Amino acid sequence: MTLELFGHPFSSYTWKALIPLYETGTPFEFRVLDAEFPENGAALAAHWPVGKFPVLVDGGNVIVESSIIVEHVAPHFVPDDRDAAREVRMLDRIFDNHVMNMMQQVVLAAIVHGRDSDEVAKARATCATALDKIYGWLDARLAGRTWAAGDDFGLADCAGAPSLFYADWVHPIAPEFATLRAYRARLLARPSMARCVDGARPYRHYFPLGAPDRD
């Protein structure tokens, strides 16, 4: 039975689930959650009443939460070695919680209050301080590494790719963080990530802060 992925082409967490599917060449049906396809929303609600996405349906298994979807599709993206696995999972959570979720606070403020509102200005200030701290930490942590946790592309990179893509739109990575900027560029050049970016281009007008004319 073909896997079904419920999500949206412009969603950062959907990208995180799409990347391992593309990396492994796993056949799947992309059930896009958009007003154009109301049947997909109804099917998602039947599988997962919380309604958040992405959600992967694999036969009788309904798998929620993007990190778990990555491990289900590509178990080799988390190494068997305990210490190496801890590093991968730690970086996965850092990208989600300290980069992606921080960036999304500004996006949410723009959706609710408008991008020129005082609320967005306050969220930007908080976001800038937090992101500069984590950008600096990541820049040092990634020194000498090709991918987030070393030489092998894995779970942490599936999280890093969309989080750094959108975070750099909201609060650009400063030139002084050259290692992190180079890592983001390598992620963008990866075919699986490039496929996500290209698939999302028709939806860039959705970005409430105004999508920059780059990437």
Backbone as a chain_set.jsonl record, in Angstrom:
{"seq": "MTLELFGHPFSSYTWKALIPLYETGTPFEFRVLDAEFPENGAALAAHWPVGKFPVLVDGGNVIVESSIIVEHVAPHFVPDDRDAAREVRMLDRIFDNHVMNMMQQVVLAAIVHGRDSDEVAKARATCATALDKIYGWLDARLAGRTWAAGDDFGLADCAGAPSLFYADWVHPIAPEFATLRAYRARLLARPSMARCVDGARPYRHYFPLGAPDRD", "coords": {"N": [[0.843, -1.191, 0.0], [0.546, 2.219, -0.842], [2.142, 4.886, 0.826], [0.62, 7.66, 2.533], [0.966, 11.108, 2.749], [-0.031, 13.759, 4.65], [-0.125, 17.182, 4.351], [1.24, 20.473, 3.66], [2.621, 22.12, 0.799], [4.048, 24.468, 1.398], [4.637, 24.418, 4.01], [6.855, 24.34, 6.72], [7.29, 22.195, 8.533], [6.106, 20.172, 7.084], [7.916, 19.991, 4.988], [10.039, 18.88, 6.396], [9.141, 16.279, 6.726], [8.837, 15.525, 4.069], [11.434, 15.503, 3.032], [12.933, 13.089, 3.893], [11.356, 11.205, 2.537], [11.791, 11.885, -0.15], [14.568, 11.571, -0.185], [14.914, 8.832, 0.173], [13.532, 7.79, -1.927], [10.979, 6.81, -1.572], [7.801, 5.619, -2.488], [4.859, 7.598, -2.406], [1.691, 9.156, -1.673], [0.907, 12.486, -1.915], [-1.107, 14.205, 0.074], [-2.436, 17.073, -0.205], [-3.143, 19.718, 1.948], [-5.377, 21.986, 1.557], [-7.658, 24.58, 0.611], [-8.548, 23.935, -1.873], [-8.688, 21.23, -1.928], [-10.801, 19.848, -0.229], [-11.483, 17.304, 0.59], [-9.17, 16.141, 1.511], [-8.645, 17.408, 3.918], [-10.811, 16.466, 5.405], [-10.199, 13.748, 5.478], [-7.8, 13.806, 6.895], [-8.727, 14.695, 9.407], [-10.192, 12.472, 10.159], [-8.186, 10.639, 10.563], [-6.544, 11.883, 12.452], [-7.629, 13.654, 14.87], [-6.721, 15.964, 16.124], [-5.715, 17.526, 14.125], [-3.357, 18.792, 13.322], [-0.499, 19.004, 11.166], [2.547, 17.708, 9.629], [1.091, 14.49, 8.798], [1.587, 11.062, 8.545], [0.333, 8.281, 6.881], [0.57, 4.916, 6.977], [-0.507, 2.211, 5.799], [-2.239, 0.62, 8.281], [-1.146, 2.197, 10.202], [-0.959, 5.291, 11.758], [1.009, 7.99, 11.762], [2.244, 10.57, 13.611], [3.799, 13.762, 14.257], [6.709, 15.265, 13.19], [9.451, 14.465, 13.54], [9.206, 11.782, 14.26], [8.042, 10.771, 11.993], [10.151, 11.074, 10.182], [12.006, 9.218, 11.254], [10.537, 6.901, 10.907], [10.308, 6.652, 8.134], [12.971, 6.76, 7.295], [14.896, 5.063, 8.978], [17.646, 4.79, 9.205], [18.566, 7.332, 9.39], [19.022, 8.013, 11.935], [21.714, 7.209, 13.837], [22.976, 3.974, 14.945], [24.79, 3.921, 17.028], [24.92, 4.935, 20.373], [25.867, 7.402, 21.476], [26.237, 8.949, 19.162], [23.625, 8.937, 18.182], [22.336, 10.389, 20.165], [23.409, 12.942, 19.777], [22.398, 13.54, 17.224], [19.607, 13.516, 17.691], [19.421, 15.519, 19.615], [20.211, 17.824, 18.183], [18.186, 17.837, 16.303], [15.971, 18.543, 17.934], [16.836, 21.049, 18.769], [16.899, 22.532, 16.371], [14.15, 22.479, 15.75], [12.879, 23.569, 18.09], [14.322, 25.865, 18.878], [14.973, 27.286, 16.623], [13.084, 26.946, 14.373], [10.518, 27.134, 15.725], [10.845, 29.546, 17.077], [11.138, 31.375, 14.954], [8.59, 31.091, 13.899], [6.972, 32.441, 15.688], [7.082, 35.116, 14.987], [5.958, 34.997, 12.456], [3.375, 34.103, 13.118], [2.464, 36.295, 14.613], [2.315, 38.182, 12.577], [0.318, 37.073, 10.992], [-1.894, 37.217, 12.681], [-2.009, 39.915, 13.545], [-1.139, 41.56, 11.485], [1.512, 42.516, 9.289], [2.815, 44.947, 9.734], [2.371, 45.655, 12.31], [2.559, 46.607, 15.835], [2.844, 44.397, 17.397], [4.183, 42.571, 15.761], [6.629, 43.894, 15.501], [7.543, 43.741, 18.146], [7.706, 40.944, 18.406], [9.631, 40.426, 16.483], [11.889, 41.64, 17.634], [12.307, 40.096, 19.937], [12.675, 37.622, 18.688], [14.981, 38.131, 17.138], [17.002, 38.443, 19.054], [16.989, 35.9, 20.265], [17.449, 34.19, 18.049], [19.952, 35.088, 17.113], [21.548, 34.224, 19.198], [21.265, 31.399, 19.036], [22.089, 31.0, 16.416], [24.799, 31.666, 16.646], [25.643, 29.654, 18.392], [25.125, 27.34, 16.871], [26.793, 27.857, 14.709], [29.33, 27.525, 15.807], [29.09, 24.878, 16.679], [28.805, 23.417, 14.328], [31.225, 23.562, 13.089], [33.708, 22.242, 11.02], [32.135, 20.173, 10.154], [30.255, 18.438, 7.668], [27.524, 17.869, 7.514], [24.803, 18.294, 9.878], [25.361, 16.653, 12.151], [27.772, 15.547, 11.549], [29.439, 13.613, 9.068], [27.377, 12.337, 7.772], [24.216, 12.693, 6.27], [21.157, 13.268, 7.921], [18.533, 12.843, 10.416], [18.733, 15.274, 11.903], [19.42, 17.072, 9.915], [17.174, 17.04, 8.327], [15.508, 18.489, 9.933], [16.999, 20.838, 10.179], [17.104, 21.933, 7.59], [14.476, 23.074, 6.64], [14.022, 24.791, 8.841], [16.201, 26.604, 8.965], [15.971, 27.673, 6.423], [13.551, 29.215, 6.449], [13.923, 30.736, 8.802], [16.071, 32.366, 8.151], [14.85, 34.012, 6.353], [13.197, 35.498, 8.042], [14.9, 36.53, 10.028], [17.854, 37.338, 8.984], [20.784, 35.286, 8.702], [23.742, 36.372, 10.056], [26.698, 37.645, 8.364], [28.956, 37.039, 9.858], [28.565, 34.524, 10.835], [29.696, 32.402, 9.222], [30.078, 29.643, 8.872], [27.58, 28.531, 9.48], [26.015, 29.766, 7.522], [27.148, 28.624, 5.246], [26.456, 25.97, 5.663], [23.643, 26.133, 5.458], [23.513, 26.784, 2.76], [24.512, 24.415, 1.61], [22.475, 22.677, 2.315], [20.345, 23.748, 0.804], [21.245, 23.131, -1.715], [20.975, 20.435, -1.842], [19.339, 17.797, -3.517], [16.821, 16.794, -2.528], [15.942, 18.823, -0.805], [15.929, 20.984, -2.568], [13.851, 20.181, -4.171], [11.686, 20.44, -2.423], [11.707, 23.232, -2.022], [11.229, 24.171, -4.639], [8.693, 23.057, -5.072], [7.196, 24.581, -3.381], [7.18, 27.127, -4.386], [4.904, 28.257, -5.813], [3.338, 29.109, -3.71], [4.425, 31.207, -2.335], [3.346, 33.7, -1.904], [1.816, 33.336, 0.284], [3.351, 33.82, 2.503], [3.345, 35.709, 5.331], [4.96, 37.846, 5.994], [6.002, 38.781, 3.726], [7.644, 37.346, 1.198], [11.117, 37.113, 0.628], [13.037, 38.161, -2.254], [14.695, 35.923, -3.115], [16.533, 32.806, -2.829]], "CA": [[0.0, 0.0, 0.0], [1.315, 3.452, -0.926], [2.029, 5.782, 1.969], [-0.043, 8.944, 2.319], [1.464, 12.192, 3.597], [-0.908, 14.92, 4.726], [0.63, 18.387, 4.667], [1.137, 21.548, 2.672], [3.929, 22.336, 0.17], [4.759, 25.632, 1.921], [4.811, 24.203, 5.446], [8.21, 23.941, 7.104], [7.296, 20.854, 9.11], [5.837, 19.234, 5.997], [9.206, 19.779, 4.314], [10.838, 17.96, 7.213], [8.667, 14.923, 6.418], [9.052, 15.245, 2.653], [12.852, 15.292, 2.726], [13.32, 11.673, 3.916], [10.641, 10.486, 1.475], [12.533, 12.147, -1.385], [15.923, 11.011, -0.051], [14.873, 7.369, 0.067], [12.765, 7.387, -3.109], [9.811, 6.058, -1.12], [6.553, 6.028, -3.146], [3.831, 8.086, -1.493], [0.708, 10.091, -2.205], [0.931, 13.739, -1.165], [-2.47, 14.698, 0.283], [-2.238, 18.495, 0.078], [-4.186, 20.316, 2.785], [-5.643, 23.313, 1.005], [-9.092, 24.734, 0.337], [-8.832, 23.317, -3.165], [-8.862, 19.781, -1.738], [-11.46, 19.679, 1.083], [-11.534, 15.891, 0.977], [-7.948, 15.803, 2.24], [-8.842, 17.872, 5.288], [-11.732, 15.541, 6.06], [-9.476, 12.498, 5.712], [-6.859, 14.057, 7.992], [-9.485, 14.744, 10.659], [-10.563, 11.101, 10.508], [-6.98, 9.945, 11.037], [-5.881, 12.593, 13.543], [-8.598, 14.712, 15.188], [-6.031, 17.2, 16.514], [-5.712, 18.287, 12.882], [-2.062, 19.357, 12.955], [0.217, 18.22, 10.165], [2.248, 16.573, 8.759], [0.688, 13.173, 9.287], [1.885, 9.999, 7.595], [-0.484, 7.075, 7.027], [1.253, 3.768, 6.393], [-1.418, 1.106, 6.061], [-3.036, 0.87, 9.478], [-0.394, 3.028, 11.143], [-1.045, 6.741, 11.609], [2.221, 8.481, 12.412], [2.228, 12.017, 13.775], [5.038, 14.426, 14.691], [7.642, 15.198, 12.059], [10.662, 13.69, 13.847], [8.862, 10.368, 14.243], [7.844, 10.438, 10.577], [11.49, 10.91, 9.588], [12.579, 7.942, 11.71], [9.761, 5.804, 10.329], [10.634, 6.541, 6.704], [14.421, 6.565, 7.111], [15.46, 4.75, 10.299], [19.101, 4.953, 9.193], [18.891, 8.736, 9.62], [19.481, 8.072, 13.326], [22.711, 6.131, 13.928], [22.82, 2.961, 15.992], [25.64, 4.273, 18.163], [24.125, 5.7, 21.334], [26.341, 8.782, 21.585], [25.956, 9.62, 17.899], [22.177, 9.12, 18.107], [21.979, 11.481, 21.074], [23.777, 14.191, 19.094], [21.444, 13.761, 16.131], [18.286, 13.86, 18.237], [19.539, 16.809, 20.283], [20.206, 18.867, 17.162], [16.832, 17.858, 15.76], [15.119, 19.318, 18.83], [17.302, 22.438, 18.767], [16.406, 23.178, 15.152], [12.698, 22.657, 15.849], [12.422, 24.387, 19.211], [15.039, 27.127, 19.054], [15.054, 28.002, 15.344], [11.802, 26.94, 13.665], [9.422, 27.645, 16.537], [11.094, 30.96, 17.349], [10.789, 32.085, 13.729], [7.149, 31.044, 13.677], [6.303, 33.423, 16.53], [6.965, 36.344, 14.197], [4.989, 34.698, 11.397], [2.048, 34.071, 13.731], [2.093, 37.676, 14.94], [1.944, 38.849, 11.325], [-0.97, 36.524, 10.564], [-2.961, 37.673, 13.582], [-2.07, 41.361, 13.738], [-0.661, 42.312, 10.326], [2.985, 42.524, 9.333], [3.339, 46.244, 10.166], [1.827, 45.917, 13.637], [3.49, 46.679, 16.959], [3.069, 43.019, 17.874], [5.233, 41.983, 14.927], [7.884, 44.546, 15.876], [7.985, 43.145, 19.411], [8.101, 39.558, 18.148], [10.909, 40.466, 15.753], [12.967, 41.963, 18.569], [12.545, 38.891, 20.747], [13.192, 36.596, 17.785], [16.343, 38.473, 16.732], [17.904, 38.138, 20.166], [17.064, 34.449, 20.444], [18.064, 33.553, 16.885], [21.382, 35.387, 17.072], [22.214, 33.337, 20.161], [21.333, 30.023, 18.536], [22.938, 31.03, 15.223], [26.195, 31.614, 17.092], [25.898, 28.324, 18.952], [25.172, 26.399, 15.759], [27.979, 28.146, 13.902], [30.462, 26.876, 16.477], [28.854, 23.43, 16.769], [28.919, 22.807, 13.004], [32.58, 23.738, 12.554], [34.365, 21.015, 10.595], [31.152, 19.158, 9.78], [29.539, 18.611, 6.405], [26.113, 17.905, 7.887], [24.616, 18.788, 11.24], [25.976, 15.804, 13.168], [29.002, 14.937, 11.045], [29.577, 13.378, 7.636], [26.193, 11.679, 7.223], [22.947, 13.408, 6.26], [20.232, 12.512, 8.758], [17.371, 13.462, 11.041], [18.985, 16.671, 12.269], [19.423, 17.881, 8.698], [15.772, 17.164, 7.911], [14.991, 19.599, 10.734], [17.763, 22.052, 9.913], [16.862, 22.494, 6.264], [13.374, 24.035, 6.608], [14.083, 25.807, 9.896], [17.139, 27.649, 8.562], [15.444, 28.317, 5.229], [12.584, 30.248, 6.81], [14.466, 31.64, 9.818], [16.912, 33.352, 7.467], [13.919, 34.99, 5.775], [12.667, 36.34, 9.114], [16.048, 37.217, 10.639], [18.982, 36.792, 8.223], [22.0, 34.819, 9.378], [24.764, 37.395, 9.856], [27.914, 37.181, 7.673], [29.961, 36.519, 10.796], [28.294, 33.101, 11.049], [29.986, 31.875, 7.887], [29.897, 28.189, 8.872], [26.146, 28.26, 9.431], [25.54, 30.186, 6.209], [27.59, 27.616, 4.282], [25.624, 24.782, 5.904], [22.342, 26.399, 4.853], [23.684, 26.7, 1.307], [24.62, 22.994, 1.253], [21.13, 22.115, 2.422], [19.56, 24.213, -0.339], [21.745, 22.468, -2.918], [20.634, 19.007, -1.788], [18.174, 17.612, -4.393], [15.562, 16.635, -1.794], [15.543, 20.141, -0.325], [15.606, 21.791, -3.742], [12.526, 19.757, -4.617], [10.728, 21.08, -1.513], [11.688, 24.666, -2.315], [10.557, 24.384, -5.923], [7.287, 22.724, -4.927], [6.528, 25.613, -2.588], [7.25, 28.458, -5.028], [3.604, 28.857, -6.132], [2.639, 29.528, -2.498], [5.218, 32.185, -1.592], [2.506, 34.835, -1.514], [1.229, 33.024, 1.583], [4.237, 34.214, 3.597], [2.712, 36.954, 5.778], [5.937, 38.925, 6.149], [6.53, 39.11, 2.409], [8.773, 36.468, 0.876], [12.218, 37.841, -0.018], [13.284, 37.797, -3.655], [15.913, 35.096, -3.158], [16.338, 31.359, -2.571]], "C": [[0.883, 1.248, 0.0], [1.087, 4.319, 0.31], [1.278, 7.046, 1.561], [0.556, 9.958, 3.282], [0.493, 13.358, 3.504], [-0.076, 16.133, 5.15], [0.408, 19.44, 3.618], [2.525, 21.843, 2.106], [4.718, 23.517, 0.714], [5.091, 25.493, 3.403], [6.202, 23.681, 5.778], [8.245, 22.53, 7.676], [6.906, 19.792, 8.088], [7.106, 18.959, 5.211], [10.05, 18.764, 5.08], [10.434, 16.516, 6.957], [8.897, 14.55, 4.967], [10.502, 14.866, 2.352], [13.246, 13.824, 2.807], [12.595, 10.837, 2.867], [11.361, 10.662, 0.143], [13.914, 11.494, -1.343], [15.933, 9.506, -0.299], [14.138, 6.881, -1.174], [11.539, 6.567, -2.767], [8.555, 6.523, -1.856], [5.534, 6.504, -2.102], [2.874, 8.989, -2.25], [0.715, 11.328, -1.314], [-0.488, 14.282, -1.1], [-2.371, 16.155, 0.747], [-3.437, 19.048, 0.84], [-4.371, 21.771, 2.377], [-7.131, 23.376, 0.687], [-9.5, 24.082, -0.977], [-9.135, 21.827, -3.043], [-9.521, 19.515, -0.386], [-11.505, 18.235, 1.548], [-10.291, 15.478, 1.763], [-8.033, 16.249, 3.697], [-9.756, 16.947, 6.064], [-11.04, 14.224, 6.385], [-8.476, 12.657, 6.853], [-7.581, 14.03, 9.331], [-9.899, 13.346, 11.113], [-9.377, 10.332, 11.079], [-6.445, 10.55, 12.336], [-6.731, 13.805, 13.917], [-7.965, 16.017, 15.662], [-5.889, 18.119, 15.304], [-4.384, 18.896, 12.48], [-1.351, 18.424, 11.977], [1.695, 18.597, 10.189], [1.8, 15.336, 9.519], [0.979, 12.171, 8.176], [0.999, 8.801, 7.906], [0.197, 5.952, 6.254], [0.417, 2.534, 6.707], [-2.305, 1.441, 7.248], [-2.352, 1.745, 10.495], [-0.544, 4.506, 10.789], [0.086, 7.341, 12.433], [2.198, 9.998, 12.411], [3.556, 12.475, 14.376], [6.149, 14.171, 13.672], [8.892, 14.362, 12.35], [10.395, 12.195, 13.789], [8.614, 9.904, 12.809], [9.19, 10.209, 9.903], [12.071, 9.556, 9.978], [11.825, 6.748, 11.134], [10.163, 5.572, 8.875], [12.097, 6.17, 6.498], [15.075, 6.263, 8.461], [16.977, 4.915, 10.363], [19.524, 6.408, 9.38], [19.224, 9.011, 11.08], [20.462, 6.922, 13.511], [22.432, 5.173, 15.083], [23.641, 3.294, 17.235], [24.91, 5.236, 19.095], [24.556, 7.16, 21.413], [26.03, 9.575, 20.315], [24.461, 9.891, 17.749], [21.719, 10.265, 19.0], [22.28, 12.835, 20.437], [22.772, 14.53, 18.003], [20.098, 14.218, 16.684], [18.316, 15.203, 18.961], [19.47, 17.949, 19.268], [18.844, 18.97, 16.48], [15.919, 18.721, 16.621], [15.531, 20.78, 18.868], [16.802, 23.167, 17.526], [14.904, 23.441, 15.238], [12.323, 23.701, 16.892], [13.059, 25.766, 19.273], [15.223, 27.912, 17.756], [13.657, 28.083, 14.721], [10.694, 27.578, 14.498], [9.604, 29.114, 16.897], [10.721, 31.807, 16.145], [9.283, 32.167, 13.555], [6.377, 31.996, 14.584], [6.108, 34.74, 15.789], [5.926, 36.157, 13.103], [3.571, 34.714, 11.959], [1.571, 35.48, 14.083], [1.649, 38.43, 13.692], [0.591, 38.366, 10.818], [-2.106, 37.121, 11.388], [-3.133, 39.185, 13.559], [-1.681, 42.192, 12.509], [0.828, 42.562, 10.428], [3.579, 43.853, 9.771], [2.884, 46.614, 11.571], [2.92, 46.014, 14.698], [3.82, 45.278, 17.475], [4.155, 42.327, 17.066], [6.582, 42.594, 15.266], [8.431, 43.964, 17.172], [8.46, 41.707, 19.21], [9.432, 39.506, 17.411], [12.072, 40.723, 16.701], [13.325, 40.758, 19.427], [13.194, 37.805, 19.903], [14.646, 36.869, 17.422], [17.345, 38.12, 17.822], [18.098, 36.632, 20.314], [17.776, 33.773, 19.279], [19.545, 33.87, 16.788], [22.154, 34.501, 18.045], [22.353, 31.928, 19.587], [22.127, 29.952, 17.242], [24.41, 30.92, 15.621], [26.565, 30.247, 17.63], [26.032, 27.296, 17.836], [26.411, 26.608, 14.907], [29.207, 27.471, 14.496], [30.305, 25.356, 16.467], [29.112, 22.733, 15.433], [30.316, 22.919, 12.397], [33.21, 22.382, 12.224], [33.425, 19.914, 10.167], [30.547, 19.477, 8.416], [28.054, 18.749, 6.671], [26.003, 18.157, 9.381], [25.384, 17.984, 12.28], [27.25, 15.124, 12.681], [29.001, 14.786, 9.545], [28.306, 12.836, 6.98], [24.952, 12.562, 7.356], [21.928, 12.603, 7.065], [19.1, 13.337, 9.325], [17.588, 14.938, 11.343], [18.968, 17.583, 11.046], [18.015, 18.051, 8.133], [15.091, 18.286, 8.692], [15.688, 20.906, 10.391], [17.41, 22.717, 8.602], [15.688, 23.476, 6.245], [13.481, 25.122, 7.662], [15.034, 26.939, 9.51], [16.675, 28.374, 7.309], [14.54, 29.481, 5.62], [13.117, 31.218, 7.861], [15.331, 32.724, 9.177], [16.067, 34.384, 6.727], [13.465, 35.99, 6.835], [13.765, 37.167, 9.763], [17.315, 36.653, 10.001], [20.165, 36.391, 9.097], [23.129, 35.789, 9.039], [25.992, 36.815, 9.161], [28.954, 36.585, 8.609], [29.768, 35.037, 11.092], [28.471, 32.36, 9.725], [29.77, 30.366, 7.812], [28.424, 27.838, 8.741], [25.557, 28.655, 8.074], [25.929, 29.167, 5.137], [26.788, 26.33, 4.428], [24.244, 24.967, 5.282], [22.434, 26.29, 3.327], [23.804, 25.251, 0.842], [23.256, 22.322, 1.316], [20.282, 22.495, 1.211], [19.975, 23.52, -1.632], [21.408, 20.981, -2.949], [19.36, 18.78, -2.613], [16.841, 17.476, -3.657], [15.041, 17.979, -1.296], [15.158, 21.051, -1.493], [14.212, 21.442, -4.267], [11.439, 20.367, -3.727], [10.588, 22.568, -1.826], [10.929, 24.941, -3.604], [9.063, 24.092, -5.829], [6.494, 23.781, -4.182], [6.477, 26.969, -3.272], [5.878, 29.042, -5.35], [2.871, 29.434, -4.914], [3.386, 30.631, -1.746], [4.416, 33.418, -1.187], [1.803, 34.58, -0.183], [2.067, 33.576, 2.735], [3.819, 35.597, 4.088], [3.666, 38.123, 5.959], [6.466, 39.41, 4.802], [7.755, 38.27, 2.118], [9.878, 37.271, 0.203], [12.467, 37.324, -1.421], [14.624, 37.068, -3.767], [15.55, 33.666, -2.82], [15.396, 30.76, -3.604]], "O": [[1.854, 1.325, 0.753], [-0.043, 4.46, 0.777], [1.298, 7.449, 0.398], [0.645, 9.707, 4.483], [0.228, 13.878, 2.42], [0.592, 16.106, 6.183], [-0.492, 19.329, 2.786], [3.507, 21.821, 2.848], [5.932, 23.581, 0.522], [5.753, 26.356, 3.979], [6.667, 22.704, 5.192], [9.136, 21.75, 7.34], [7.322, 18.64, 8.204], [7.351, 17.822, 4.809], [10.692, 17.898, 4.486], [11.282, 15.623, 6.969], [9.129, 13.38, 4.66], [10.76, 14.005, 1.511], [13.856, 13.327, 1.86], [13.153, 9.865, 2.359], [11.524, 9.701, -0.609], [14.374, 10.934, -2.338], [16.86, 8.977, -0.913], [14.122, 5.681, -1.446], [11.1, 5.731, -3.557], [8.265, 7.719, -1.852], [5.374, 5.886, -1.05], [3.194, 9.514, -3.316], [0.547, 11.225, -0.099], [-1.016, 14.766, -2.101], [-2.239, 16.429, 1.939], [-4.586, 18.873, 0.436], [-3.627, 22.658, 2.796], [-7.782, 22.345, 0.514], [-10.661, 23.72, -1.165], [-9.754, 21.233, -3.926], [-8.864, 19.004, 0.52], [-11.557, 17.963, 2.747], [-10.353, 14.568, 2.589], [-7.556, 15.557, 4.596], [-9.516, 16.669, 7.239], [-11.268, 13.648, 7.449], [-8.319, 11.757, 7.678], [-7.104, 13.413, 10.284], [-9.95, 13.068, 12.311], [-9.535, 9.486, 11.959], [-5.957, 9.834, 13.21], [-6.565, 14.876, 13.334], [-8.605, 17.067, 15.609], [-5.936, 19.342, 15.437], [-4.282, 19.468, 11.395], [-1.578, 17.214, 11.97], [2.066, 19.656, 10.696], [2.086, 15.163, 10.704], [0.655, 12.407, 7.012], [0.92, 8.358, 9.052], [0.374, 6.031, 5.038], [0.601, 1.891, 7.74], [-3.037, 2.43, 7.224], [-2.917, 2.015, 11.555], [-0.285, 4.913, 9.657], [0.112, 7.21, 13.657], [2.139, 10.633, 11.358], [4.322, 11.681, 14.923], [6.477, 13.031, 13.345], [9.345, 13.621, 11.478], [11.239, 11.425, 13.331], [8.94, 8.771, 12.455], [9.351, 9.257, 9.138], [12.573, 8.827, 9.122], [12.419, 5.695, 10.9], [10.336, 4.433, 8.443], [12.422, 5.36, 5.63], [15.741, 7.129, 9.026], [17.535, 5.15, 11.434], [20.715, 6.691, 9.514], [19.657, 10.111, 11.426], [20.078, 5.763, 13.355], [21.755, 5.512, 16.053], [23.236, 2.987, 18.357], [24.349, 6.236, 18.647], [23.713, 8.057, 21.417], [25.611, 10.731, 20.384], [24.066, 10.945, 17.251], [20.819, 11.022, 18.635], [21.485, 13.767, 20.552], [22.347, 15.679, 17.876], [19.519, 15.192, 16.202], [17.335, 15.947, 18.922], [18.75, 18.926, 19.475], [18.403, 20.062, 16.122], [15.172, 19.546, 16.095], [14.679, 21.661, 18.985], [16.331, 24.3, 17.621], [14.437, 24.51, 14.842], [11.542, 24.611, 16.614], [12.411, 26.732, 19.677], [15.593, 29.085, 17.794], [13.112, 29.175, 14.563], [10.003, 28.476, 14.017], [8.624, 29.849, 17.01], [10.065, 32.839, 16.288], [8.757, 33.189, 13.114], [5.232, 32.33, 14.281], [5.082, 35.402, 15.949], [5.112, 37.045, 12.849], [2.666, 35.277, 11.344], [0.405, 35.815, 13.873], [0.712, 39.227, 13.746], [-0.192, 39.149, 10.279], [-3.151, 37.484, 10.85], [-4.256, 39.688, 13.554], [-1.879, 43.407, 12.502], [1.354, 42.792, 11.517], [4.75, 43.893, 10.15], [3.002, 47.771, 11.976], [4.049, 45.568, 14.493], [4.934, 45.014, 17.928], [4.96, 41.578, 17.62], [7.584, 41.881, 15.313], [9.632, 43.721, 17.292], [9.479, 41.297, 19.764], [10.265, 38.642, 17.684], [13.122, 40.092, 16.584], [14.5, 40.442, 19.616], [14.14, 37.149, 20.337], [15.462, 35.947, 17.4], [18.408, 37.564, 17.545], [19.22, 36.15, 20.468], [18.609, 32.89, 19.485], [20.33, 32.998, 16.413], [23.274, 34.079, 17.757], [23.43, 31.334, 19.643], [22.782, 28.942, 16.984], [25.172, 30.172, 15.008], [27.654, 29.737, 17.366], [26.947, 26.473, 17.852], [27.014, 25.644, 14.435], [30.027, 26.91, 13.769], [31.28, 24.631, 16.269], [29.58, 21.594, 15.404], [30.555, 22.416, 11.299], [33.235, 21.484, 13.066], [33.876, 18.816, 9.844], [30.356, 20.641, 8.063], [27.398, 19.636, 6.124], [27.019, 18.224, 10.073], [25.989, 18.555, 13.187], [27.753, 14.214, 13.341], [28.613, 15.703, 8.82], [28.18, 12.874, 5.756], [24.677, 13.107, 8.425], [21.843, 11.384, 6.909], [18.749, 14.391, 8.794], [16.717, 15.763, 11.066], [18.548, 18.736, 11.134], [17.699, 19.079, 7.534], [14.199, 18.956, 8.171], [15.052, 21.958, 10.32], [17.417, 23.944, 8.509], [15.885, 24.63, 5.863], [13.077, 26.259, 7.418], [14.709, 28.11, 9.706], [16.952, 29.562, 7.144], [14.747, 30.607, 5.17], [12.795, 32.406, 7.817], [15.318, 33.872, 9.62], [16.518, 35.506, 6.498], [13.359, 37.185, 6.563], [13.587, 38.358, 10.02], [17.803, 35.605, 10.424], [20.498, 37.052, 10.081], [23.436, 36.001, 7.866], [26.305, 35.637, 9.335], [29.743, 35.73, 8.206], [30.694, 34.367, 11.548], [27.532, 31.775, 9.185], [29.32, 29.863, 6.782], [28.062, 26.946, 7.975], [24.696, 27.954, 7.543], [25.146, 28.878, 4.232], [26.476, 25.673, 3.435], [23.729, 24.05, 4.642], [21.528, 25.76, 2.685], [23.261, 24.891, -0.203], [22.924, 21.494, 0.468], [19.579, 21.651, 0.655], [19.159, 23.34, -2.537], [21.547, 20.34, -3.991], [18.385, 19.507, -2.425], [15.83, 17.998, -4.125], [13.841, 18.245, -1.356], [14.182, 21.796, -1.413], [13.487, 22.313, -4.749], [10.386, 20.766, -4.224], [9.477, 23.095, -1.884], [10.086, 25.837, -3.657], [8.254, 24.795, -6.435], [5.275, 23.874, -4.327], [5.799, 27.875, -2.788], [5.694, 30.247, -5.172], [1.893, 30.165, -5.07], [3.012, 30.958, -0.62], [4.773, 34.103, -0.229], [1.253, 35.506, 0.413], [1.546, 33.778, 3.832], [3.926, 36.568, 3.338], [3.229, 39.269, 6.067], [7.276, 40.335, 4.741], [8.802, 38.467, 2.736], [9.597, 38.043, -0.714], [12.143, 36.179, -1.735], [15.555, 37.536, -4.423], [14.388, 33.356, -2.557], [15.109, 29.564, -3.556]]}, "num_chains": 1, "name": "protein.A"}
